[in-house]
Amino acid sequence: MNIIDVQYIDITLYSAVCRALLKRTLARALAYVVLTICLGVLRQARRGARLAAGPRRACESGPGLFRSACQPARRRPAPRSHGIQLNVTSKIDTVLITGGAGYIGSHGVLAFRAAGHPVVVLDDLSTGRRSAVGDDVPFVLGDAGDRDLIGKTLRDHGVGAVVHFAGSVVVPESVADPLKYYWNNTCVSRNLIAACVEHGVRRFIFSSTAAVYGVPEVMPVAETTPTEPINPYGASKLMTEWILRDTAAAHDFSYVALRYFNVSGADPEGRRGQNSRTATHLIEVATRAALGVQDGLDVYGDDYDTPDGTCVRDYIHVSDLAAAHVLALKHLNAGGDTAVLNLGNGRGHSVREVVETVRRVTGRDFPVRQAPRRAGDPACLVADASAARAVLGWQPRRAALEQQIADAWNWRQKCQNITAAET
């Protein structure tokens, strides 16, 4: 007996029983019993016939008595990975990127789009620039802490994951205005996380900082190092990590918090770079000074317990940083555990070393002034990022300080005519 015979008998029996069901109650009950027994026998016969006939195509499977003819499934072209390995069988989420018009966020937009993710950007443009987001990228002007706006954005764009770059990042400012930092970095994040829980967005990538460690006693700094921030910037970010931890414990919600060390450089293709209205990052300040758009730079403190008395930091290229966020989302999409990971290159450079490297790479000299220490600056921060390499498979590609400065310099020369008034 082949499959067609079984299906014919199956249908014929079903029709006969249906006619019997129109008679009396007892007949209907007996017919139901007979039908149940017969259908069980026929299903077993059909299963045996199919196994004998060989495996079916995927489109032939599924419940129901009737099968329609099907066409071979069309193969989707694999998305271009631009150097980031993709699992093309996994769902590609629309990603909400907060702070996507800022320095790091705009590079995040490039990385997620290169990886095939649809992106929507939300930014209040308090420090970012609208021109840093492509015209073909959906853009929402607003506050990342506005739960109604966030909820509408999540619904309208079918968001499946959030990458939260938005926040305030200047250490001395956080000491002078701590309430601003506890609002922007903690309260706003709390509202964003609550909106995600409310609307079923279960994956979250958080832009944290090495400032959560304060003044570590051991270098390099691993994730197991005690978190004892010495400024409101670090404290406000650590509090958001706590909110994420507790939310993940209470809800179907997973996250990766990435603790950045010092971010520098610019997109190697010259599409994006740092162009803040007020420069605070050392390499950005130094390249502006080399170009002559800023009157030199100040070195804050020369009496730290470091080889040359100036602060030592671990510099990471912004494109390497952005790639780590894509890998973090891939990790969560694959069912990976919540994680807190350092991002750095594992090598420290002093302020004076950076200044001399900028002079060498650019071929320009510029004034350097000695200034007192700034409040809240630890002497040395160097990352142990081995966990990010192990968990995410992350490998920095532009780790050399000279390369980071060269990319920043190329960008600075390209955008020297961009004025602070542009948005």
Secondary structure, 3 states (H helix, E strand, C coil): CCHHHHHHHHHHHHHHHHHHHCCCHHHHHHHHHHHHHHHHHHHHHHHHHHHHHCCCCHHHCCCCCCCCCCCCCCCCCCCCCCCCCCCCCCCCCEEEEECCCCHHHHHHHHHHHHCCCCEEEEECCCCCCHHHCCCCCCEEECCCCCHHHHHHHHHHHCEEEEEECCCCCCHHHHHHCHHHHHHHHHHHHHHHHHHHHHCCCCEEEEEEEHHHHCCCCCCCECCCCCCCCCCHHHHHHHHHHHHHHHHHHHCCCEEEEEEECEEECCCCCCCCCCCCCCCCCHHHHHHHHHHCCCCCEEEECCCCCCCCCCCEEEEEEHHHHHHHHHHHHHHHHCCCCCEEEEECCCCEEEHHHHHHHHHHHHCCCCCEEEECCCCCCCCEECECCHHHHHHHCCCCCCCCHHHHHHHHHHHHHHCCCCCCCCC
